[in-house]
């Protein structure tokens, strides 16, 4: 007999299972750095837990965070017809829409950006909206001269992309900007420098991102927008030609790097240059599972405590209108995992301070949405929130989700001493290597030839003394599925006890 060590490595479902250098499945867990070259450590993921049983009048379509001059945290939300703030004293969505509300169309969303003390929202169908967070009373029109799908700020300007105005109508390839330090002034003027630019040859504007520079992400290209002053105001230079963004809702900026989905998968843009981050790993898996007809349901957020990006989306297996999967990317290690969605909408938020008296609303400790050392209880901490289809607010401090890990397929007879030369092996026992108080169950997938379907054994519990799940299977090819439950805290490998089956 011999023990084969299989360290967990990259999640690479795009590659063939046999001799895959990575994992075939890494589900309901998050990826982190491993102990050796190419190794990955998998960490548990908490499910959503109700934070506030509040509601919106329809499905959430946008969010924003900010703070007033005194440092008080602000959380805003949006649905088709209303804009809200999450009231700190009650944790309820409070309608602060302009008089008459809004009429966001079915596939549109709200985009938002901070400008000084202002929080600015746009949904393309209505005039851009703003609120002064220092007074925080009611949204109002930022301007009536132009509408836009996308918004950002750069060098003292508010910039709208993919615009509509009364003179030219819809111009999807246009960017237009306000006067310098004048976010409500959109009248073209050499004095204020308010103006516009049409960008030809790359399709529609899909988003606007900024770091030290400003970049216009389009369907088939990326253009850098650089402030030069004078009569030009901004200079526009092609940075990427022939590659752009196919899902505007996928765009996110983290630590000065920009991430998005293109026609062939996931990309990172840094300093104007593109790098594919999912090729040979998850691009094909995503494109085969993603329901592009429901792309407007995608939401994306960064986990401030785990160096992670979460893309939540509706798969082709999802109930219509309900996102069911998340793809997680560790932007420091380049590793991926997948997760079952437990809310309908995810967003980056800041925690609102809560007193001990306000904990009474949970009725019992069992209903508290997170442990008391969680940042959710400290005002102003960055965290990840989720929303239900009706606008109820969730934190991610609930019970640990059950994780599913599936190794590459091996031919065990080639990995153990085998004087007989047999190409079939008997697997006697399997032991997952993990830490914490969780429990593990094991399945073995076997087949005779690579073209055959995989046959899975029944689930086997791991022995509490040895850690092994005792099995006895005879096959040419083997893969191993580990199901982790309970309070485990990291997993790194699986150990296989096997022997040659003999040769006739």
Helices and strands as residue ranges (DSSP letters): E 2-7, E 25-27, E 29-33, E 40-44, E 49-52, E 62-67, E 73-78, E 83-87, E 92-95, E 111-115, E 118-122, E 129-132, E 140-141, E 147-154, E 157-165, E 169-177, E 195-198, E 205-210, E 214-218, E 221-229, E 233-241, G 248-250, E 252-254, E 257-262, E 265-270, E 273-276, H 283-289, G 292-297, E 299-303, E 308-313, E 325-330, E 336-340, E 345-350, G 357-362, G 365-367, G 375-377, E 382-387, E 393-395, E 403-406, G 412-414, E 425-436, E 439-447, E 455-456, E 460-461, E 469-475, E 477-485, E 488-500
